[in-house]
Amino acid sequence: MEIINELPQKLELEYPCKWCYKIVAYERAGIEIAAMEIFMERNYALNPSNTSKSGKYISMNLELLVHNEDERTYFYETLKAHPHIKMVL
């Protein structure tokens, strides 16, 4: 929920729309495996993002077309629960 002019407002999106998840893990291969397992029937783009200063974590941006809020939330929760994934933003 965003706060605009001190009043909480829900983010309004028009579906279908492209959505980007920033995925954090210990290694790139883990993110690639998770994406293949979760999105095997979907088109998606997976691009490198950042590596932590210590080199312990790597992040990648996963972009795909989502058709509604339930689908967007489902993908977020599924990514977050995957054993190779540390965090999803």
N, C-alpha and C positions, 0 to 999 in steps of 0.2 A: 504494500500500500504506500503510495506516495503522499507526502504532505505538501500541499499547494496552498499558499496563502493561509497557513496555519490550520487548514481544515483537511482531515484525512480524506483522500479520494482514491477509489479503485482505478487501477490502470485499465483503460478501455482500448481494446484491440479490435481490429476488423479481421475476421477469419475468412478464408485461410490466409496465413501470413508466414513469412520466414521468421524463424526464431533461432537465437544463438545461445547455446549453453556453454559456459566456460567450465571445463572439466579439469580437476587437479588430481594427480596420481603420483606414484613413485617413479613410474617409467612410461615412456611413450607406448611401448608394446601393450601394456595393460589397458590403456585408453583405447587403442585400436581393437583389441580383443573384445572389450565391452561394447564398443560401437557396432562391431560385426554381429555380435550375439543379439543385441537389442534391436538393431535396425536392419537386419538381414534382408528384408523385403522393401526397404525404403531407400530413396535417394538422399544422401547427406554429404556434406563437405566437412572434412576434418583437417584443421590447419593448426600448425604450431603457434603457441602464444608466448609463454614465458617460462623461464627456469628460475627457481629460487636462488638467492644469493649463495646459499650453502650447497646448491646442487641436489638437495634431497628431494625436491618436488619439481614436477613439470606440469605445465598447463597447456591445454589445447582448446580451440574453439570448434564446437560442433554445430553446424547450421543445417536446418532442414525446414521443410514446409509443415506447419501444424494446422489442423483443420478446425480445432475448437479448444476451449480452455481446459476441458477434461483431458484431452489428448496431450496438451502441453504439460499439464500437471503430472499425468501418468508417466511421461518420458522423464521428467525431472526426478520423480520418486524412484523410478526403475534404475536410472543412472546412479542415483545417490546410494541405492541399496546394493549395487554391484560390488563384489569383493575386490576388484582391481581399482576401484575409484575411491579416493580419499574425500573429495568434496565436489559439489556442483554449485555453480553460481549462475 
